Amino acid sequence: MAAALPAGQARAAVPWVQAARFLDVMTDVHERDGPRLPQSYSDQVGLMSTAFTYDAALAILAFLVLGDFKRARAIGDGLLHARTHDPEWGTGPLRQAYAAAPYRRGDRSWAHGFTGPDGAVDAGGPFRFTAAYTGDQAWAGLALLSLHRRTRDRRYLEGATALAAWVRDEAASRGKLGGYTLGLTRQGAPSPGQSTVHNADLYTLFSRLNWTKEQENARRFVERAWIVGDEECCFSAGSPDGDTRDDGARTLEAQTHPWLALRDERHRGALLFVDCRLRVADTPDAPNSALTGRQHFRGITVSTGSPQADPATPIEEGLPAPDPQAVWFEGTAQYAVALRAAGEPRRALRERDPITDAQTELGAGQTVAGRALPERAGVVAASSPLHVGFADSGYYPSRHVAATAWHVLSIKGVNPLS
């Protein structure tokens, strides 16, 4: 890790220019022409050429804000192609992830680029992320609608409409809470669980399509996830069955996404909840911290369960143990966007500054497809190994497309769910 820089030096470079350099490389490293998806993480995270649909959608939104229509369209075309060239489904919803390039992992391999000789894609990528989540359909749909608005290319409108129609027809919950389910599992089975985050994202997608009935159904679930307590107010993460509210860990995204989508003053307490319950400060003295020297980062974590993670137990088998004080930079950028949308630009700037510093100080020496990434460009997912707090999953200090894209949106003051 790089040594800490003197105060203020980390922000000397224009941060959105540095972020754009990273997004450019991640998008072009495997293919420079035609439809493609960006590799989501630097090589150091160990996910090989995995390209998550959510990350690709965020990259489109960031490129549009940056004025790079060529790369935004290339990724948009990649999503359209993936939707209609699934090796199992043919045409259908988007998977959670795809392979952006050749790979070999155990008995699985893919010898082609984003597409094979017959046009089919490798659904799920090397780690078989084959689920079809409603949240991914929402973000891909929002990105495609933004492309249509800027280019007037009807293919993007038609693609977004098809994704929304799949959610409407296949994922409407039968539970009393209303809203939409998680979608399909990795095995292709319907999942009865529901996410407050996904429903907030779907609310915006349906709103932009002027689908009033579906919009209100998504909103109904989000409203029913709102919890008013004696000491704090917040959103539940969702429902396990469509009938009961999840009473487990409270997550950052379940606070920021409903606020950004609905912008309802009755829910302003969700932002206070983030500030009071999800704030962390990572230092080299924290257990399992990846920081060195005088480095110090403050920000927001994933959930109320993250600081409670056992620092003696690996996040996942064969991977590092967590730092309970690790900062989640993607989530911190989301919180900065939410604060700005709430009319608090100064607080938003205070949240954004550490992310700008992290882009300069963290992630040195990392690679993509074995090639050196540009230095001081791109935001790592987390300051140190970070447990999400509610599943055997985590984030690591590897440079990340979605974290960088959210940083661009926070710098430019863009609410992607408005």
C-alpha positions as CSV (number, residue, x, y, z in Angstrom):
1,M,0.0,0.0,0.0
2,A,1.1,3.5,-0.7
3,A,2.3,5.7,2.1
4,A,0.0,8.5,3.3
5,L,0.3,11.8,1.5
6,P,0.5,15.2,3.1
7,A,-2.9,16.7,3.8
8,G,-4.5,18.1,0.7
9,Q,-2.0,16.5,-1.7
10,A,-4.3,13.5,-2.4
11,R,-6.9,15.9,-3.8
12,A,-4.5,17.7,-6.1
13,A,-5.5,15.7,-9.2
14,V,-9.0,16.2,-10.7
15,P,-10.7,13.2,-9.1
16,W,-13.3,12.6,-11.8
17,V,-10.5,12.6,-14.5
18,Q,-8.7,9.9,-12.5
19,A,-11.8,7.9,-12.1
20,A,-12.5,8.1,-15.8
21,R,-9.0,6.7,-16.6
22,F,-9.8,3.7,-14.5
23,L,-13.2,3.1,-16.1
24,D,-11.7,3.5,-19.5
25,V,-9.1,0.8,-18.9
26,M,-11.6,-1.7,-17.3
27,T,-14.0,-1.3,-20.2
28,D,-11.3,-1.6,-23.0
29,V,-8.8,-4.1,-21.5
30,H,-10.4,-7.1,-23.1
31,E,-12.1,-5.7,-26.2
32,R,-11.8,-2.2,-27.7
33,D,-14.5,-2.4,-30.3
34,G,-18.1,-3.6,-30.4
35,P,-20.4,-4.7,-27.5
36,R,-18.6,-5.5,-24.3
37,L,-18.8,-5.3,-20.5
38,P,-16.2,-4.0,-18.1
39,Q,-14.3,-6.3,-15.8
40,S,-15.7,-5.4,-12.4
41,Y,-12.7,-5.6,-10.2
42,S,-8.9,-5.5,-10.4
43,D,-7.2,-8.9,-10.7
44,Q,-6.3,-8.8,-7.0
45,V,-9.8,-9.6,-5.8
46,G,-9.6,-13.0,-7.5
47,L,-12.8,-12.9,-9.6
48,M,-10.9,-13.1,-12.9
49,S,-12.9,-11.6,-15.8
50,T,-16.2,-11.5,-14.0
51,A,-18.4,-8.6,-15.2
52,F,-21.3,-7.9,-12.9
53,T,-24.5,-6.5,-14.6
54,Y,-24.9,-3.9,-11.8
55,D,-21.4,-2.7,-12.3
56,A,-21.8,-2.4,-16.0
57,A,-25.0,-0.4,-15.5
58,L,-23.2,2.0,-13.1
59,A,-20.4,2.4,-15.6
60,I,-22.9,3.4,-18.3
61,L,-24.3,6.1,-16.1
62,A,-20.8,7.3,-15.2
63,F,-19.7,7.5,-18.8
64,L,-22.8,9.5,-19.7
65,V,-22.1,12.0,-17.0
66,L,-18.5,12.1,-18.2
67,G,-19.6,12.7,-21.8
68,D,-18.1,9.4,-23.1
69,F,-21.0,8.2,-25.3
70,K,-18.9,5.7,-27.2
71,R,-18.1,3.6,-24.2
72,A,-21.5,4.0,-22.7
73,R,-23.1,2.7,-25.9
74,A,-20.6,-0.2,-26.1
75,I,-21.6,-1.4,-22.6
76,G,-25.3,-0.8,-23.4
77,D,-24.9,-2.8,-26.5
78,G,-23.2,-5.5,-24.4
79,L,-26.2,-5.7,-22.1
80,L,-28.7,-5.8,-25.0
81,H,-26.6,-8.7,-26.5
82,A,-26.4,-10.6,-23.2
83,R,-30.2,-10.4,-22.8
84,T,-30.8,-12.0,-26.2
85,H,-27.9,-14.5,-26.4
86,D,-28.2,-16.5,-23.2
87,P,-26.8,-20.0,-23.7
88,E,-29.7,-21.5,-21.8
89,W,-32.6,-19.0,-22.1
90,G,-32.0,-17.5,-25.5
91,T,-33.8,-14.3,-24.7
92,G,-34.8,-13.4,-21.2
93,P,-33.7,-11.5,-18.1
94,L,-30.1,-10.5,-17.5
95,R,-27.9,-12.7,-15.3
96,Q,-26.0,-11.4,-12.3
97,A,-22.7,-11.5,-14.2
98,Y,-20.9,-12.6,-17.3
99,A,-17.4,-13.4,-18.5
100,A,-15.8,-10.4,-20.1
101,A,-12.9,-12.5,-21.4
102,P,-11.4,-16.0,-21.6
103,Y,-10.8,-17.8,-18.3
104,R,-10.0,-21.2,-16.9
105,R,-11.1,-22.2,-13.4
106,G,-11.1,-25.9,-12.3
107,D,-13.2,-27.8,-14.9
108,R,-14.8,-24.7,-16.2
109,S,-13.3,-22.7,-19.0
110,W,-14.3,-20.1,-21.7
111,A,-12.0,-19.6,-24.6
112,H,-13.6,-16.6,-26.2
113,G,-14.1,-12.9,-25.6
114,F,-17.4,-11.4,-24.4
115,T,-19.2,-13.5,-27.0
116,G,-18.5,-16.9,-28.5
117,P,-18.4,-17.9,-32.2
118,D,-22.2,-18.4,-32.2
119,G,-22.9,-15.1,-30.5
120,A,-23.7,-16.7,-27.1
121,V,-22.3,-15.2,-23.9
122,D,-20.9,-17.1,-20.9
123,A,-23.7,-16.6,-18.4
124,G,-22.5,-16.3,-14.8
125,G,-18.8,-16.1,-15.6
126,P,-16.1,-18.2,-13.9
127,F,-17.9,-18.3,-10.6
128,R,-21.4,-19.1,-11.9
129,F,-23.2,-15.9,-10.9
130,T,-26.2,-17.1,-12.9
131,A,-29.0,-15.6,-10.8
132,A,-31.4,-13.2,-12.4
133,Y,-32.1,-10.6,-9.7
134,T,-34.8,-7.9,-10.1
135,G,-32.3,-5.3,-8.9
136,D,-30.0,-6.0,-11.8
137,Q,-32.9,-5.7,-14.2
138,A,-33.7,-2.4,-12.6
139,W,-30.2,-0.9,-12.9
140,A,-29.7,-2.2,-16.4
141,G,-33.1,-0.8,-17.4
142,L,-32.3,2.6,-15.9
143,A,-28.9,2.7,-17.7
144,L,-30.6,1.7,-21.0
145,L,-33.2,4.4,-20.5
146,S,-30.6,7.0,-19.9
147,L,-28.8,5.9,-23.1
148,H,-32.1,6.2,-25.0
149,R,-32.7,9.7,-23.6
150,R,-29.2,10.8,-24.7
151,T,-29.0,9.0,-28.1
152,R,-32.7,8.5,-29.1
153,D,-31.7,5.0,-30.2
154,R,-35.0,3.0,-29.7
155,R,-33.1,-0.3,-29.1
156,Y,-32.2,0.9,-25.6
157,L,-35.8,1.9,-24.8
158,E,-37.0,-1.5,-26.1
159,G,-34.4,-3.4,-24.0
160,A,-35.3,-1.5,-20.9
161,T,-39.0,-2.1,-21.5
162,A,-38.4,-5.8,-21.9
163,L,-36.5,-6.1,-18.6
164,A,-39.2,-4.2,-16.8
165,A,-41.9,-6.4,-18.4
166,W,-40.0,-9.5,-17.2
167,V,-40.1,-8.2,-13.6
168,R,-43.7,-7.3,-13.9
169,D,-44.7,-10.7,-15.3
170,E,-42.4,-13.1,-13.4
171,A,-41.5,-11.4,-10.1
172,A,-44.6,-9.8,-8.7
173,S,-44.9,-11.0,-5.1
174,R,-48.0,-12.8,-3.8
175,G,-47.2,-11.8,-0.3
176,K,-49.2,-9.3,1.7
177,L,-46.4,-6.7,1.6
178,G,-46.7,-6.3,-2.1
179,G,-43.8,-5.4,-4.3
180,Y,-41.5,-7.6,-6.3
181,T,-39.4,-10.6,-5.3
182,L,-35.6,-11.1,-5.7
183,G,-36.2,-12.9,-9.0
184,L,-34.5,-16.1,-9.8
185,T,-31.8,-18.0,-7.9
186,R,-28.6,-19.4,-9.5
187,Q,-30.5,-22.6,-10.2
188,G,-33.2,-20.7,-12.0
189,A,-35.8,-21.2,-9.3
190,P,-38.1,-18.3,-8.1
191,S,-37.0,-16.7,-4.9
192,P,-39.8,-15.5,-2.6
193,G,-37.5,-13.2,-0.7
194,Q,-37.8,-9.5,-1.3
195,S,-35.3,-6.6,-1.1
196,T,-36.2,-3.0,-0.1
197,V,-33.3,-1.9,-2.3
198,H,-34.5,-3.7,-5.4
199,N,-38.0,-2.4,-4.9
200,A,-36.8,1.2,-4.6
201,D,-34.7,0.7,-7.8
202,L,-37.7,-0.8,-9.6
203,Y,-39.9,2.1,-8.4
204,T,-37.6,4.5,-10.4
205,L,-37.6,2.2,-13.5
206,F,-41.3,1.9,-13.6
207,S,-41.7,5.6,-12.9
208,R,-39.6,6.5,-15.9
209,L,-41.6,4.1,-18.1
210,N,-44.8,5.7,-16.7
211,W,-46.1,2.3,-15.5
212,T,-48.2,3.6,-12.7
213,K,-49.6,0.3,-11.4
214,E,-46.2,-1.3,-11.2
215,Q,-44.6,1.9,-9.8
216,E,-47.1,2.0,-6.9
217,N,-46.6,-1.7,-6.2
218,A,-42.9,-1.3,-5.7
219,R,-43.5,1.8,-3.6
220,R,-46.0,-0.1,-1.4
221,F,-43.3,-2.6,-0.4
222,V,-40.8,0.1,0.3
223,E,-43.2,2.0,2.5
224,R,-44.1,-1.1,4.4
225,A,-40.4,-1.7,5.1
226,W,-40.2,1.6,7.0
227,I,-39.7,1.1,10.7
228,V,-40.6,3.8,13.2
229,G,-39.0,3.1,16.6
230,D,-38.7,5.0,19.9
231,E,-35.0,5.8,19.3
232,E,-34.5,5.6,15.5
233,C,-36.2,5.3,12.2
234,C,-34.9,3.2,9.3
235,F,-35.8,0.8,6.5
236,S,-35.7,-2.9,7.0
237,A,-33.6,-4.7,4.4
238,G,-36.6,-6.5,3.1
239,S,-38.7,-9.7,3.6
240,P,-37.8,-13.4,3.6
241,D,-41.2,-14.5,2.4
242,G,-43.3,-11.5,1.3
243,D,-45.4,-11.5,4.4
244,T,-43.0,-10.6,7.3
245,R,-40.4,-7.9,7.6
246,D,-36.7,-8.8,7.9
247,D,-35.6,-8.0,11.4
248,G,-31.9,-8.7,10.9
249,A,-29.0,-6.4,10.1
250,R,-29.9,-2.9,8.8
251,T,-28.1,-2.1,5.6
252,L,-26.8,1.1,4.2
253,E,-28.4,0.6,0.7
254,A,-31.8,0.0,2.3
255,Q,-31.5,3.6,3.6
256,T,-30.0,5.4,0.6
257,H,-31.8,3.8,-2.3
258,P,-35.4,4.5,-0.9
259,W,-34.3,8.1,-0.1
260,L,-32.9,8.6,-3.6
261,A,-35.8,7.0,-5.3
262,L,-38.8,8.3,-3.3
263,R,-37.3,11.5,-1.9
264,D,-40.0,11.5,0.8
265,E,-39.3,13.9,3.7
266,R,-41.0,11.4,6.1
267,H,-38.0,9.1,5.5
268,R,-35.2,11.6,6.3
269,G,-34.5,9.7,9.5
270,A,-32.9,7.0,7.3
271,L,-30.0,9.4,6.6
272,L,-29.7,10.0,10.4
273,F,-29.6,6.3,10.9
274,V,-26.7,5.9,8.5
275,D,-24.8,8.6,10.3
276,C,-25.4,7.2,13.8
277,R,-25.3,3.5,13.2
278,L,-23.1,2.8,10.2
279,R,-20.1,5.1,10.6
280,V,-16.7,3.6,10.9
281,A,-13.0,4.8,11.0
282,D,-10.3,2.5,9.7
283,T,-6.7,2.8,10.9
284,P,-3.6,0.6,10.8
285,D,-4.4,-0.4,14.4
286,A,-7.7,-2.0,13.6
287,P,-7.8,-5.8,13.5
288,N,-6.9,-7.1,10.0
289,S,-6.6,-3.6,8.6
290,A,-4.9,-3.3,5.2
291,L,-3.8,0.3,6.0
292,T,-0.2,1.2,6.7
293,G,1.8,4.1,8.2
294,R,-0.4,7.1,9.0
295,Q,-3.3,6.2,6.8
296,H,-6.7,6.8,8.2
297,F,-10.1,6.6,6.5
298,R,-13.5,7.4,7.8
299,G,-16.8,6.6,6.1
300,I,-19.7,4.2,6.1
301,T,-19.9,0.5,6.3
302,V,-22.3,-2.1,4.7
303,S,-24.6,-3.0,7.6
304,T,-25.1,-2.9,11.3
305,G,-23.6,-6.4,11.3
306,S,-20.4,-5.4,9.7
307,P,-18.7,-3.9,12.8
308,Q,-19.8,-7.0,14.8
309,A,-18.0,-9.4,12.4
310,D,-15.5,-11.8,14.2
311,P,-12.0,-10.6,13.2
312,A,-10.7,-14.1,13.9
313,T,-12.9,-15.8,11.3
314,P,-12.3,-15.5,7.5
315,I,-15.0,-13.7,5.6
316,E,-15.1,-16.7,3.2
317,E,-13.1,-19.9,3.1
318,G,-9.6,-19.2,1.9
319,L,-10.0,-15.4,2.1
320,P,-8.9,-12.8,4.7
321,A,-10.5,-12.2,8.0
322,P,-12.5,-9.0,8.3
323,D,-11.6,-5.6,9.7
324,P,-14.7,-4.5,11.7
325,Q,-13.8,-0.8,11.0
326,A,-13.3,-1.1,7.2
327,V,-14.8,1.6,5.1
328,W,-17.1,0.7,2.2
329,F,-16.3,3.3,-0.3
330,E,-19.1,2.5,-2.7
331,G,-21.6,2.9,0.1
332,T,-19.9,6.1,1.3
333,A,-20.3,7.5,-2.2
334,Q,-24.0,6.5,-2.2
335,Y,-24.4,8.3,1.1
336,A,-22.7,11.4,-0.3
337,V,-25.2,11.4,-3.3
338,A,-28.1,10.9,-0.8
339,L,-27.0,13.9,1.3
340,R,-26.7,16.1,-1.7
341,A,-30.2,15.1,-2.8
342,A,-31.3,15.9,0.7
343,G,-30.0,19.5,0.3
344,E,-26.9,19.1,2.4
345,P,-24.0,19.7,-0.1
346,R,-21.4,20.5,2.6
347,R,-22.0,17.2,4.4
348,A,-21.9,15.4,1.1
349,L,-18.5,17.0,0.4
350,R,-17.2,15.8,3.7
351,E,-18.2,12.3,2.9
352,R,-16.7,12.5,-0.6
353,D,-13.3,13.8,0.4
354,P,-12.0,10.5,1.9
355,I,-13.0,8.7,-1.2
356,T,-11.0,11.1,-3.3
357,D,-8.0,10.5,-1.0
358,A,-8.5,6.7,-1.2
359,Q,-8.4,6.9,-5.0
360,T,-4.9,8.4,-4.6
361,E,-3.6,6.4,-1.7
362,L,-5.1,2.9,-2.0
363,G,-4.9,0.2,-4.7
364,A,-1.3,0.9,-5.8
365,G,0.4,-1.8,-7.9
366,Q,-2.9,-3.5,-8.9
367,T,-3.6,-5.0,-12.4
368,V,-6.3,-5.9,-14.8
369,A,-5.8,-8.9,-17.1
370,G,-2.2,-8.9,-15.9
371,R,-1.6,-5.3,-17.0
372,A,-0.7,-2.5,-14.6
373,L,-3.6,-0.2,-13.9
374,P,-3.0,3.6,-14.1
375,E,-1.8,4.7,-10.7
376,R,-4.0,6.9,-8.5
377,A,-7.0,6.0,-10.6
378,G,-10.1,4.1,-9.5
379,V,-11.6,3.5,-6.1
380,V,-11.1,0.3,-4.1
381,A,-14.2,-1.4,-2.9
382,A,-13.2,-1.2,0.8
383,S,-10.3,0.2,2.8
384,S,-9.6,-3.3,4.3
385,P,-11.3,-6.7,4.1
386,L,-15.0,-6.0,5.0
387,H,-17.7,-8.5,6.1
388,V,-21.2,-7.5,4.8
389,G,-22.6,-8.6,8.2
390,F,-25.5,-10.7,7.1
391,A,-24.0,-13.4,4.8
392,D,-20.7,-15.1,4.1
393,S,-19.6,-12.4,1.7
394,G,-17.5,-9.3,1.7
395,Y,-15.6,-6.5,0.0
396,Y,-11.9,-6.1,-0.3
397,P,-9.3,-3.4,-1.1
398,S,-9.3,-4.0,-4.8
399,R,-10.2,-1.3,-7.3
400,H,-13.9,-1.6,-8.3
401,V,-16.0,-0.3,-11.2
402,A,-19.1,0.4,-9.2
403,A,-17.3,2.1,-6.4
404,T,-15.6,4.4,-8.9
405,A,-18.8,5.0,-10.8
406,W,-20.6,6.1,-7.7
407,H,-17.7,8.4,-6.9
408,V,-18.2,10.0,-10.3
409,L,-21.9,10.5,-9.6
410,S,-21.2,12.0,-6.2
411,I,-18.6,14.4,-7.7
412,K,-21.0,15.5,-10.4
413,G,-24.0,15.7,-8.1
414,V,-26.1,13.2,-10.0
415,N,-28.9,11.1,-8.4
416,P,-29.3,8.1,-10.6
417,L,-32.6,7.2,-9.0
418,S,-34.3,10.6,-9.5
